[in-house]
Amino acid sequence: MSSDIIIKPVTTKAQLKSFVELAYHLYASDLHWVPPLKSEVYALLNPKKNPFFEHATMQLFLAEKNGKTVGRISAHIDHLALEQPAEKGLGPGTGSWGLLEADNEAIMTTLIDAAEKWLKEQGMHRVIAPLSLSVWDEPGLLTTGHDHSPTVMMGHHKPEYQGWIESDGYTSVKELITYDLRIDNGLPPLIDRIVKSGERSSKLKIRKVDKSHFDRDAKIIMDILNDAWSDNWGFVPLTDSEIDHVGVKLKPIVYEDLIMIAELEGKPVAFLMTLPDLNDRTKGMKGSLLPFNWAKLLWWLKFPKSRTMRVPLMGVVKELQNSRMASQMAFMMIEYIRREAVAKYGATRGELGWVLEDNQGMVAIADAIESKVNRVYTLYEKAI
């Protein structure tokens, strides 16, 4: 630990402001970083606004050198994650750190040491990181794809961070992959045939979400999600409070023709969520809606046009997973949304993910629609 680096726990509003503002300073010259809206960052860290803290404990730390803030890190424990089976990635004794930013390797090492010390004091013996803050927020460190901007709700990190973290004894435990594809020229002929075959089934129906019944459809989607992802590595179930919070957060960028629910004999069994890339609109706002960015954003939300669409979530109930029906429903939802995205929103490309590297079903779907890996986020582990 460098003696001229001072680590301080965040305990005041002024320190919290320094914690938030640091990223905007460090990435000021990075053309591919998309400054998040500062209001969103403060809400993420606010226990009164983020239901994650109903089941989590966190401590923020700042690194200072010569009186200047030069680094930051969060150390946190998700108590629901502690209840998960260890073979599913998290489990007893596993804590995390995230929101890591640093001027240089010595600062980063000192920050990680502070986070590990805090986690050990809380009884943890293993770290999975980075998680900023939960697996449902921005998991993983960007290790491939630094040459282009992330899409909405995805992270971006300096390329040198990978070497610094790995030099500190962290090893890769899981890779999260995103896929890129052109969507304005249609999907491969095989997919067209599969879609048409599904359309001939009287038992299968693909419908748009209905914003006039938003709460109903949001609950349907989240119930499918909690069931579909329950066996996935790193899964932590969303609580009712978190489901409500996600609904409120996403509602402004939910468009009925970009989210589909599949019903089999009248029962909802799968969904696919697509979001227009809000980052295209907010990138130049420097994290602030003032003085007139709020008006620009409201106008875009009312009449959205987006070159890129992101598919952040997709799920099929467990009883149908690994079946031919599951892939058929997926292709149908992808195609229906693709048509709407191109015709109504001016989209030319889509991004699918993130997807666990060993999720064979999703990897097969990504391959079938001829998408290519464009970014990889790595999650690391270390015994402490």
Rosetta blueprint (number, residue, H / E / L):
1 M L
2 S L
3 S L
4 D L
5 I E
6 I E
7 I E
8 K E
9 P E
10 V L
11 T L
12 T L
13 K H
14 A H
15 Q H
16 L H
17 K H
18 S H
19 F H
20 V H
21 E H
22 L H
23 A H
24 Y H
25 H H
26 L H
27 Y L
28 A L
29 S L
30 D L
31 L L
32 H L
33 W L
34 V L
35 P L
36 P L
37 L L
38 K H
39 S H
40 E H
41 V H
42 Y H
43 A H
44 L H
45 L L
46 N L
47 P L
48 K L
49 K L
50 N L
51 P H
52 F H
53 F H
54 E H
55 H L
56 A E
57 T E
58 M E
59 Q E
60 L E
61 F E
62 L E
63 A E
64 E E
65 K E
66 N L
67 G L
68 K E
69 T E
70 V E
71 G E
72 R E
73 I E
74 S E
75 A E
76 H E
77 I E
78 D E
79 H H
80 L H
81 A H
82 L H
83 E L
84 Q L
85 P L
86 A H
87 E H
88 K H
89 G L
90 L L
91 G L
92 P L
93 G L
94 T E
95 G E
96 S E
97 W E
98 G E
99 L E
100 L E
101 E E
102 A E
103 D L
104 N L
105 E H
106 A H
107 I H
108 M H
109 T H
110 T H
111 L H
112 I H
113 D H
114 A H
115 A H
116 E H
117 K H
118 W H
119 L H
120 K H
121 E H
122 Q L
123 G L
124 M L
125 H L
126 R E
127 V E
128 I E
129 A E
130 P L
131 L E
132 S E
133 L L
134 S L
135 V L
136 W L
137 D L
138 E E
139 P E
140 G L
141 L E
142 L E
143 T E
144 T E
145 G L
146 H L
147 D L
148 H L
149 S L
150 P L
151 T L
152 V L
153 M L
154 M L
155 G L
156 H L
157 H L
158 K L
159 P L
160 E H
161 Y H
162 Q H
163 G H
164 W H
165 I H
166 E H
167 S H
168 D L
169 G L
170 Y L
171 T E
172 S E
173 V E
174 K E
175 E E
176 L E
177 I E
178 T E
179 Y E
180 D E
181 L E
182 R E
183 I L
184 D L
185 N L
186 G L
187 L L
188 P L
189 P H
190 L H
191 I H
192 D H
193 R H
194 I H
195 V H
196 K H
197 S H
198 G H
199 E H
200 R L
201 S L
202 S L
203 K L
204 L E
205 K E
206 I E
207 R E
208 K E
209 V L
210 D L
211 K H
212 S H
213 H H
214 F H
215 D H
216 R H
217 D H
218 A H
219 K H
220 I H
221 I H
222 M H
223 D H
224 I H
225 L H
226 N H
227 D H
228 A H
229 W L
230 S L
231 D L
232 N L
233 W L
234 G L
235 F L
236 V L
237 P L
238 L L
239 T L
240 D H
241 S H
242 E H
243 I H
244 D H
245 H H
246 V H
247 G H
248 V H
249 K H
250 L H
251 K H
252 P H
253 I H
254 V L
255 Y L
256 E H
257 D H
258 L H
259 I E
260 M E
261 I E
262 A E
263 E E
264 L E
265 E L
266 G L
267 K E
268 P E
269 V E
270 A E
271 F E
272 L E
273 M E
274 T E
275 L E
276 P E
277 D L
278 L L
279 N H
280 D H
281 R H
282 T H
283 K H
284 G H
285 M H
286 K L
287 G L
288 S L
289 L L
290 L L
291 P L
292 F L
293 N H
294 W H
295 A H
296 K H
297 L H
298 L H
299 W H
300 W H
301 L H
302 K H
303 F L
304 P L
305 K L
306 S L
307 R L
308 T E
309 M E
310 R E
311 V E
312 P E
313 L E
314 M E
315 G E
316 V E
317 V L
318 K H
319 E H
320 L H
321 Q L
322 N L
323 S L
324 R H
325 M H
326 A H
327 S H
328 Q H
329 M H
330 A H
331 F H
332 M H
333 M H
334 I H
335 E H
336 Y H
337 I H
338 R H
339 R H
340 E H
341 A H
342 V H
343 A H
344 K H
345 Y H
346 G L
347 A L
348 T L
349 R E
350 G E
351 E E
352 L E
353 G E
354 W E
355 V E
356 L E
357 E L
358 D L
359 N L
360 Q H
361 G H
362 M H
363 V H
364 A H
365 I H
366 A H
367 D H
368 A H
369 I L
370 E L
371 S L
372 K E
373 V E
374 N E
375 R E
376 V E
377 Y E
378 T E
379 L E
380 Y E
381 E E
382 K E
383 A E
384 I L
